[in-house]
Amino acid sequence: MGLLHCLSLVALLLLVHTTESTQPPFSCDASNPSTKSFPFCQASLPIRKRVQDLVSRLTLDEKISQLVNTAPPIPRLGIPGYQWWNEALHGVANAGPGIHFDGAIKAATSFPQVILTAASFDTHLWYRIGQVIGTEARAVYNAGQAEGMTFWAPNINIFRDPRWGRGQETPGEDPLVTGRYAAAYVRGVQGDSFEGGKLKGRLQASACCKHFTAYDLDDWKGVNRFVFDARVTVQDMADTYQPPFQSCVEEGRASGIMCAYNRVNGVPSCADYNLLSKTARGRWGFNGYITSDCDAVSIIFDNQRYAKTPEDAVVDVLKAGMDVDCGSYLQNHTKKAVEQKKLPESEIDRALRNLFSVRMRLGLFDGNPVQQRFGNIGPNQVCSEEHQDLALEAARSGIVLLKNSDRLLPLPKTKTLSLAVIGPNANAPKTLLGNYAGPPCKSVTPLQALQSYVKNTVFHQGCDSVDCSSAAIGEAVNIAKKVDYVVLVVGLDQTQEREAHDRVDLELPGKQQELINAVASAAKKPVVLVLLSGGPVDISSAKNDKNIGSILWAGYPGQAGGSAIAEVIFGDHNPGGRLPVTWYPRDYVKVPMTDMRMRAEASSGYPGRTYRFYEGEKVFEFGYGLSYSNYVYELPAVTQSMIHLNQSSATQTAENRLVSELDKDLCERKKISVNIHVKNEGEMAGKHSVLLFVRREKASNGSPVKQLVGFQSINLKAGERGEVEFVLNPCERLSRANEAGLMVIEPGSHFLVVGDAELPLNIII
């Protein structure tokens, strides 16, 4: 989230916080006769009128004081201080200054890091996780352990480059998956229904789409996010970078947006009127507040030199449509901008109306929140058994089986079995959590969970850390020789990939590969390799090594991650996760991370990015994932294999057609239904995600290699057959952006693809 020095501010704030009060902060106390008569305290009035009344009562100094994340109280109006900066990426966290776990609530449910949750391809699971986070957030607030109910999540930037240190925080590289995740998570957190539309303005908690937009580089080879100017084509903006944010706003109805540090085509995101006001508020109908990333306003002057003076930076962001500054820059320079007549006070009023509207939607101006709609959510609902079970389910659902030669897994459950658990990530509880994590309810490491299955378990760390500059390979080999089976738990952690730190290679750090090779060669049977990482790693050697029988990728699986890994290894769970990102070979690092282009360019040798446009070799494909079961697909014919997107089927053209020129009713009428029969031919029940792609028979310049158009999860018992249905609007799902950034439909032969099965589809325009 913000600059690293902000962390010291957080620590200071936590130190000075008094824990005596268990009362949540709120305005409009019914027992206070001096404030209860204010119109802004009348809950029966429309929020718009209440906010207008409140803002009209503020002095200029009071107004300016409210434009920063740590908003001070306004005692004369009975308004307490408010903290906009709170974190809940994969569980309520104390990574921001607004949440503290020093009262009745000591921890919160810690779900897997988002990249692993995304591997489930299960929108209902994502929604349920959001529900739990929203519930626990409200419980923490009701217990008096929060100064705000605005949470700066989800991170829905596209995981464009495998080296990005924050890719772990995202749902992966696909815009459809990322957009669906955004909508599901936001609906859950804010208290909406799974389908949306239940909320009538009121919020359980507030979610915030970040980082708007084209932000996916932190610090790579001397180029950092504060000065990076992302040069993005309108084509890539339209079909890659912007769709997740549009889904977050239009479908999720998110009440917050965070503008990013970086510039996009020369303009800082937080100073971009076209981005914040014309696009988000104008085209998408965004109704909420817009915050800067931490100190993003200051860098517009200090680092980027986009603004000539600090006052100009303030004017730029407020006129662009930003509302609140994470930092103190607006507090320090806004008044001077007004005095210099560079900034009309009306721009400040506009921002304040957005800010106080969200606080009112949260019920913080309706009297004591404990006596309101969400007031019965208490500490007993944090870390409940149900919530912790969901954390385990999420970890199970995300784990991806990458290799299982000769059906090595699951391992047998015999009392005489001996097991060696080796590797730097085998017993590292902090590594399981990833970044932006709060204290978990409990934590089970892979070692602890495996020990519960096999009493005769020997542990050896193998490396001093994941950096593995020092490895006791000889000792590990001696242990491996003596046991029946070996599980190696290796990978990365936050020292290798994190905010403000991108990777420079795609290999395992230090001597980890040497450790793996030596142990695998010495073991009696092929070994099991478990990889903990957020970003992809080139493990081609392990993939091709006959001494490595099975490979599991477990992301950063959260508080229950160790249990989930052990359950998969011993067959108490049938793995069904699928990779949400392409795993590239190590030489992909030749591609500059600063190159934002998605599409390949043959003339320069640029290979493209993500499964949609990358044309090089892959270690593992997007959507790859094995199971202990074999799932077989049957594709009966679609409802219509020939789609006429014209008023008369007699006229045809070979040219692309702009979606904007097509009648919306026509697009609705031309929806196609795809019913896919799935059979579990294995001996175990399993959860399986069906991924439906579309590809062109002859891809034209700019067309994706293939494009995900739908995904659904289905639970099937051994031998059971089921069916999933996809209903596709051709104007939405079979279109792509042209070079002008406009969505077009290409006529001609297409194929709907699921697994190895294909269905022809002909589009006539």
C-alpha positions, 0 to 999 in steps of 0.5 A, a space after each residue: 500500500 503506501 511508501 515504506 516509511 508509512 509503516 513506521 507511522 502505523 507502528 506509532 499510531 498503534 503504540 499511542 492507541 488506548 485500548 480502554 474504550 470498547 465503544 465504536 466511534 460514531 456521530 449523531 449520539 442520540 444522548 447529545 442534545 447539541 448534535 441530534 437536531 442537526 439535519 445531517 443526523 436525521 437518518 430518515 433524510 436522503 444521504 445526499 441532503 444530509 451530506 449537503 447539510 454537514 459540508 455546509 457547516 464546516 469551516 475551510 480549515 475543517 474541510 481541508 482537515 478531512 481530505 487525508 486518510 487520518 481525518 481528525 475529529 470535529 468536536 463541535 459537530 460531534 464528529 469523531 476522527 476517522 481512518 480511511 486506511 484499513 486492509 483486508 486483502 485476504 482477511 481483516 489485517 492490521 497492515 494499515 493504521 485503522 485496525 488493532 488486535 489488542 482488545 477482545 479480538 486478537 486475530 482474524 481468519 486468514 485466508 489464502 493469498 489471493 493468487 491461490 484463491 483464484 486458482 479455485 476458479 470458483 466465484 461462489 467461494 470468492 463471494 463467501 470469503 468476502 462475506 466472512 471478511 465483511 462480517 469480521 471487519 464489522 465485528 472488529 469495529 463494533 468491538 471498538 478496535 477499528 477507526 474506520 470501515 473502509 478497506 483498501 482491497 481487492 487488488 485487481 491489477 492484471 498479473 502481467 509479468 511473472 516477476 511482479 512482487 505483488 502479483 501474489 495479491 491479484 487473481 491472476 492474468 485473465 481480465 474475465 477471472 479478475 473482474 469476476 473475482 472483484 465483483 464477488 469479493 466486493 459484494 461479499 464484503 459490502 453485504 450484497 447478495 451473490 447476484 448483486 442488487 440487494 444493497 440499497 445504498 447501505 454498506 456492511 463494510 466498504 471495499 476499494 478497487 485498486 490500483 487504478 490503473 495499469 499498475 504492475 511494476 514495483 521496483 525492477 532494475 532501478 525503475 520504481 513505481 513512483 516514477 514509472 510511466 506505463 506506456 499503454 496502447 488504447 487497445 491493451 487498455 480496453 481489453 486487458 487493463 480496464 475490464 477488471 475495474 469496470 466489473 468492480 464498479 458496474 457489477 460489484 458496485 464498489 464504494 471505493 477506488 484507489 488511483 495508482 502511483 504510476 503515470 499512464 502515457 505521461 499522466 499520473 493516475 491520481 491526476 487523470 480527469 479522464 480516468 477518474 471522472 469521465 471513465 469511472 464516474 461518468 461511463 461506469 457510474 461509480 458512486 463512492 470515494 477515490 483515494 490516492 495510494 499513500 503519498 501518491 500526491 506528493 510524488 506528482 511534484 517531488 518525484 515525477 515533476 508533473 506539477 510545478 508546485 505542491 499547490 499545483 499537485 493538489 489542484 491536479 488531483 482534486 480537479 481530476 476527481 480524487 477525494 482523499 489523500 493517503 498522506 498529509 500532502 493535501 492537509 499541508 498545501 490545499 489552503 495555499 492553493 485556495 488562497 492563490 485562487 488556483 483551487 475553488 472551494 467547490 472542488 473541496 466540497 465535491 470531495 467531501 460529499 463523496 467522503 461523508 456519503 460513504 461514512 453515512 452509508 456505513 451507518 456511522 452517522 446514525 447513532 451508536 452502530 451497535 444498535 443499528 443494522 449490523 450491530 449484533 455482529 460481535 467478537 464471537 463471529 471472528 475466528 468462528 469454526 465456520 470461518 476457519 473451515 472456509 479458510 481450509 476449504 479455500 486452501 484445498 480448492 486452490 492447490 494445483 497438482 502439476 505432476 503425478 507420475 505413476 500416480 505417486 499421490 496420494 501416499 498410502 496411510 499405513 502405520 509403519 510408514 516413515 516420512 522425511 519432510 525437508 525444505 525451508 518452507 516446511 515449517 515456516 508459519 509466516 510464509 503461509 500467509 503472504 503479505 497484507 496478513 493480520 494475525 491468524 486465528 491459528 496456524 498449521 504448517 505443512 510439517 505439523 500437518 504431515 506429522 499428524 498423518 505419519 508419526 515416524 516423520 523426520 524434519 530437516 530444513 535443508 536450507 538456512 532460508 528460502 534464499 538458501 545461501 547455506 544448505 546442509 545438503 549432505 544431512 538432508 540426503 542421509 535422512 532421505 535415504 532412510 525413509 519410505 517417502 520424502 516431501 520437499 517443501 521449497 519455493 519463495 517468501 516475502 524476502 523474494 517477492 513483495 510490495 516494492 520488490 520485484 524479482 529479476 529471475 524466475 528460478 528457485 533462489 540460492 541452492 534450493 535446486 541443488 538440494 532438490 536434485 540431491 535429495 531426489 536422487 538419493 531417495 528410495 522412491 520418487 519424491 513429492 515436491 511442494 512449492 510455496 510461491 506467489 509468482 510462477 517459478 521455472 521448475 522445468 528440471 523438476 517437471 522432467 526429473 523422473 526422481 520427482 514423482 509429484 509436484 504441488 503448487 500451494 501459493 501462500 495458502 493461509 492459516 490452514 495451508 499446512 492442513 490442506 497440503 497434507 490432506 492432498 498428499 494423503 488423499 483426503 482431498 482430491 486436488 482441483 486447482 488450476 493455474 491462474 497465470 502462465 508459467 514462463 521459462 527462465 529466459 522470459 526475463 530477457 523481456 523488459 518488465 517495463 514493456 506494457 504491450 500484451 500482443 506479440 510482435 514477430 518483427 522484433 521478437 517480442 513474445 507477448 504476454 499472458 496465455 492470450 497473446 504469448 507465443 513462446 514456450 511455456 513451463 505450464 499453461 494458464 488453466 493447467 491442473 491435474 487431479 486424482 480423477 479423470 474428467 471427460 467432457 462431452 459437448 453437445 451442439 450449441 443452441 445455434 452454431 451460426 450467429 447472424 449479427 445483422 438485420 438480414 441474414 442475406 448480406 454478409 461482410 468479411 469486415 469486423 463490426 463495432 459492438 457499439 453499432 450493434 443493437 443491444 436487443 439483437 445481442 441479447 437475442 443472439 445469446 448462445 447456450 453451451 451445455 457441457 457434460 462432465 463425467 468423473 471417471 476416477 475413483 474419488 469424488 472431486 471438485 472440478 473447474 470447467 474452463 470454456 475458451 474461444 479461439 479463431 480458426 485463423 487469428 487475425 492481427 491483434 486477436 488473442 490466441 484464445 480467450 476465456 469466456 466462462 468458468 464454473 466449478 462442479 462437484 462430482 462423486 466417483 463415476 458421476 456425470 454432471 452438466 454445466 451451462 454457459 450462456 454467452 452474449 456474443 457482443 460481450 464474450 466473442 469480441 475483442 478490442 481493435 487498435 482504436 480501443 473499440 470492441 469489435 466482433 470478427 466474422 468467420 469461423 470460431 471454436 468453443 474449446 473446453 479441454 481437448 473438445 471443440 465446437 465450431 461456431 460461425 459468426 456472420 456479419 
